[in-house]
Amino acid sequence: MTGMIKEEILSVLKKIRFIVLTAAAFIGLIVMAVITKNKYWNDLTYFFAVQRYVSYVFTPVIGLGLILSMYRKKYTRTSILQAEDHGLGRSLCVISRFLSGTVILIAAYAVMALFIILLGFVLGAHSTGVQIWQFVLRLATDCVASIAVYSASLFWLYLFAFPVVPVLVNGLLMIAIPQIAAYMNIYDTNLYRIGGFIFPKLTGDMAYADLVYANPGLLSAGVFLLQMIIPLLFTMLIFKLKKLKPLKTAEVQPS
């Protein structure tokens, strides 16, 4: 399984689409910080600008890049053959792909955390220790939410073997739902708490608020775990039911 995880990670990191989207997400942070600095600049403006950028730009973009980079032509066939090449059952193949994506997301958020701190230092934001801790906390909760959304997106990718629906799922869960919640201003209502049990990004916001106010956040951790495991189990089931269709005559290469 380790071999397949390494193979998937290297495959994604080499994809032009992943490199371009990831680079755009990091360059966008610089642009946002410079624009903010030219308007009005102190530690608080940087703090709030970074939080908005991470939640509404970096998080959906990095998830989009991962899903698009995990896809390959003839997804079902290549996934089945890959599992056979590595001597893995189909369930372990799904778990390997989930773990490889998880590793990539954790690494991306860790680099972003370091980038935010260094950029603030270079631009003279003079962020306090508390603000830096809250930067990291926001990135951590968004990272876990991204992993949960990746798990859900992976289910749709295996179901349809085409990236359009997973991309739409990522956009819905990471952009549309949070924007609707903000527009309706439901953050102090029971509707928000209910949404936090269903939608990973709202769960992440709920966990972040709990941790900022020194609450353990155990409920959010349990919800996150379910949001990851349930789609993963359904993905395993879907992949087990998939059959390796014979190649068409035109696709068979002469010996």
C-alpha positions as CSV (number, residue, x, y, z in Angstrom):
1,M,0.0,0.0,0.0
2,T,2.9,2.3,0.7
3,G,4.1,2.0,-2.8
4,M,0.8,3.0,-4.3
5,I,0.5,6.0,-1.9
6,K,4.0,7.2,-3.0
7,E,3.0,6.6,-6.6
8,E,-0.2,8.7,-6.3
9,I,1.6,11.5,-4.4
10,L,4.3,11.8,-7.1
11,S,1.7,11.5,-9.9
12,V,-0.3,14.4,-8.5
13,L,2.7,16.6,-7.7
14,K,3.9,16.3,-11.4
15,K,0.5,17.3,-12.9
16,I,0.6,20.7,-14.6
17,R,-2.9,21.4,-13.4
18,F,-2.0,20.9,-9.8
19,I,1.2,23.0,-10.1
20,V,-0.7,25.8,-11.8
21,L,-3.6,25.9,-9.3
22,T,-1.4,25.6,-6.3
23,A,1.0,28.4,-7.5
24,A,-2.1,30.6,-8.3
25,A,-3.3,30.0,-4.7
26,F,0.0,31.1,-3.2
27,I,0.5,34.0,-5.6
28,G,-3.1,35.2,-4.8
29,L,-2.1,35.5,-1.1
30,I,0.7,37.8,-2.0
31,V,-1.6,39.9,-4.2
32,M,-4.2,40.0,-1.5
33,A,-1.6,41.1,1.1
34,V,-0.2,43.9,-1.1
35,I,-3.7,45.2,-1.8
36,T,-4.5,45.2,1.9
37,K,-1.2,46.9,2.7
38,N,-2.0,49.7,0.2
39,K,-5.4,50.4,1.7
40,Y,-4.8,50.3,5.5
41,W,-2.2,48.1,7.1
42,N,-1.8,46.7,10.6
43,D,-1.8,43.3,12.3
44,L,-5.6,43.2,12.4
45,T,-6.2,44.0,8.7
46,Y,-3.7,41.3,7.8
47,F,-5.3,38.8,10.2
48,F,-8.8,39.2,8.8
49,A,-7.7,39.4,5.2
50,V,-5.7,36.1,5.6
51,Q,-8.6,34.4,7.2
52,R,-11.0,35.3,4.4
53,Y,-8.5,34.3,1.8
54,V,-7.8,30.9,3.3
55,S,-11.5,30.1,3.7
56,Y,-12.8,31.4,0.4
57,V,-9.9,31.1,-2.0
58,F,-7.1,28.8,-0.9
59,T,-9.3,26.0,0.5
60,P,-11.6,25.5,-2.5
61,V,-8.7,26.0,-5.0
62,I,-6.4,23.4,-3.4
63,G,-9.3,20.9,-3.2
64,L,-10.1,21.5,-6.9
65,G,-6.5,21.0,-7.9
66,L,-6.3,17.7,-6.0
67,I,-9.5,16.3,-7.5
68,L,-8.6,17.3,-11.1
69,S,-5.1,15.8,-10.6
70,M,-6.4,12.5,-9.2
71,Y,-8.5,12.0,-12.3
72,R,-7.0,10.2,-15.2
73,K,-8.5,8.8,-18.5
74,K,-10.5,5.6,-18.2
75,Y,-10.6,6.1,-14.4
76,T,-12.2,2.8,-13.5
77,R,-10.0,0.7,-15.7
78,T,-6.7,2.4,-14.6
79,S,-7.8,2.2,-10.9
80,I,-8.5,-1.6,-11.2
81,L,-5.2,-2.2,-13.1
82,Q,-3.3,-0.1,-10.6
83,A,-4.7,-2.2,-7.7
84,E,-3.7,-5.4,-9.4
85,D,-0.2,-4.1,-10.2
86,H,0.4,-3.3,-6.5
87,G,-1.2,-6.5,-5.4
88,L,-3.9,-4.7,-3.4
89,G,-7.6,-5.4,-2.9
90,R,-9.9,-2.7,-4.2
91,S,-10.7,-1.5,-0.7
92,L,-7.0,-0.9,0.0
93,C,-6.7,0.8,-3.3
94,V,-9.4,3.3,-2.3
95,I,-7.8,3.8,1.1
96,S,-4.4,4.4,-0.6
97,R,-5.8,7.1,-2.8
98,F,-7.6,8.7,0.1
99,L,-4.4,8.7,2.2
100,S,-2.3,10.1,-0.6
101,G,-4.7,13.0,-1.1
102,T,-4.7,13.5,2.6
103,V,-0.9,13.7,2.8
104,I,-0.9,16.3,-0.1
105,L,-3.6,18.4,1.6
106,I,-1.8,18.4,5.0
107,A,1.5,19.4,3.3
108,A,-0.2,22.2,1.3
109,Y,-1.8,23.7,4.4
110,A,1.5,23.4,6.4
111,V,3.4,25.2,3.6
112,M,0.6,27.9,3.5
113,A,0.9,28.4,7.3
114,L,4.6,29.0,7.0
115,F,4.0,31.2,4.0
116,I,1.5,33.4,5.9
117,I,3.8,33.9,8.8
118,L,6.8,34.7,6.6
119,L,4.8,37.1,4.4
120,G,3.4,38.9,7.4
121,F,7.0,39.3,8.7
122,V,8.3,40.6,5.4
123,L,5.5,43.1,4.9
124,G,5.7,44.2,8.5
125,A,2.3,43.0,9.7
126,H,3.6,42.6,13.3
127,S,1.3,39.7,14.0
128,T,1.0,38.8,17.7
129,G,1.6,35.3,19.0
130,V,-2.2,34.9,19.5
131,Q,-2.9,35.9,15.9
132,I,-0.3,33.5,14.5
133,W,-1.8,30.7,16.6
134,Q,-5.2,31.6,15.2
135,F,-3.8,31.6,11.6
136,V,-2.6,28.0,12.2
137,L,-5.8,27.0,13.9
138,R,-7.9,28.3,11.0
139,L,-5.7,26.5,8.5
140,A,-5.9,23.3,10.6
141,T,-9.7,23.2,10.7
142,D,-10.0,24.1,7.0
143,C,-7.5,21.4,6.2
144,V,-9.6,18.8,8.1
145,A,-12.7,20.1,6.3
146,S,-10.9,19.8,2.9
147,I,-10.0,16.2,3.7
148,A,-13.6,15.4,4.5
149,V,-14.7,17.1,1.2
150,Y,-12.0,15.2,-0.6
151,S,-13.5,12.0,0.7
152,A,-16.9,12.9,-0.5
153,S,-15.6,14.0,-3.9
154,L,-13.7,10.8,-4.2
155,F,-16.9,8.9,-3.9
156,W,-18.4,10.7,-6.9
157,L,-15.2,10.3,-8.8
158,Y,-15.4,6.5,-8.4
159,L,-19.2,6.5,-9.1
160,F,-19.1,8.4,-12.4
161,A,-15.4,8.0,-13.3
162,F,-15.5,11.6,-14.5
163,P,-14.3,14.8,-12.7
164,V,-17.2,17.1,-13.4
165,V,-19.5,16.0,-10.5
166,P,-16.6,15.8,-7.9
167,V,-15.6,19.3,-8.9
168,L,-19.2,20.5,-8.4
169,V,-19.3,18.8,-5.0
170,N,-16.1,20.6,-4.0
171,G,-17.5,23.9,-5.1
172,L,-20.9,23.3,-3.4
173,L,-19.4,22.3,-0.1
174,M,-16.5,24.7,0.0
175,I,-17.8,27.8,-1.6
176,A,-21.6,27.8,-2.1
177,I,-22.7,26.5,1.3
178,P,-20.4,28.8,3.4
179,Q,-21.4,31.8,1.2
180,I,-25.1,31.0,1.7
181,A,-24.6,30.6,5.4
182,A,-22.8,34.0,5.5
183,Y,-25.5,35.7,3.4
184,M,-28.3,34.3,5.6
185,N,-26.3,35.2,8.7
186,I,-27.2,31.9,10.4
187,Y,-24.0,31.7,12.5
188,D,-25.8,32.3,15.8
189,T,-28.7,30.0,15.1
190,N,-29.6,26.4,15.5
191,L,-29.6,26.1,11.7
192,Y,-25.9,26.7,11.7
193,R,-25.3,24.0,14.3
194,I,-27.4,21.6,12.3
195,G,-25.5,22.5,9.1
196,G,-22.3,21.8,11.0
197,F,-23.3,18.2,11.3
198,I,-23.7,17.9,7.5
199,F,-21.3,20.3,5.7
200,P,-17.6,19.9,6.4
201,K,-16.8,23.6,5.9
202,L,-19.4,24.6,8.5
203,T,-18.1,21.9,10.8
204,G,-14.6,23.5,10.4
205,D,-16.0,27.0,11.2
206,M,-17.7,25.5,14.3
207,A,-14.6,23.7,15.4
208,Y,-12.5,26.9,14.9
209,A,-14.9,28.9,17.0
210,D,-15.0,26.3,19.8
211,L,-11.2,26.1,19.9
212,V,-10.7,29.9,19.9
213,Y,-13.0,30.0,23.0
214,A,-11.0,27.2,24.6
215,N,-13.8,24.5,24.2
216,P,-12.4,21.0,23.5
217,G,-14.3,20.6,20.2
218,L,-14.7,16.9,20.6
219,L,-18.1,16.9,19.0
220,S,-16.7,18.5,15.9
221,A,-13.9,16.0,15.8
222,G,-16.4,13.2,15.9
223,V,-18.5,14.8,13.1
224,F,-15.3,15.2,11.0
225,L,-14.5,11.6,11.4
226,L,-17.9,10.5,10.2
227,Q,-17.7,12.9,7.3
228,M,-14.5,11.2,6.2
229,I,-15.3,7.6,6.9
230,I,-18.9,7.3,5.6
231,P,-18.1,8.5,2.0
232,L,-14.9,6.3,2.1
233,L,-17.0,3.2,2.9
234,F,-19.4,3.9,0.1
235,T,-16.5,4.5,-2.3
236,M,-15.1,1.1,-1.4
237,L,-18.5,-0.5,-2.1
238,I,-18.9,1.3,-5.4
239,F,-15.4,0.3,-6.5
240,K,-16.0,-3.3,-5.6
241,L,-19.1,-3.4,-7.8
242,K,-17.2,-1.9,-10.8
243,K,-16.2,-4.4,-13.5
244,L,-13.2,-4.3,-15.9
245,K,-14.8,-3.9,-19.3
246,P,-12.9,-5.4,-22.2
247,L,-11.1,-2.9,-24.5
248,K,-12.7,-2.1,-27.8
249,T,-11.0,-3.6,-30.9
250,A,-9.6,-0.2,-31.9
251,E,-8.0,0.2,-28.5
252,V,-6.1,-3.1,-28.6
253,Q,-2.6,-2.5,-29.8
254,P,-1.1,-5.1,-32.1
255,S,1.6,-7.3,-30.7
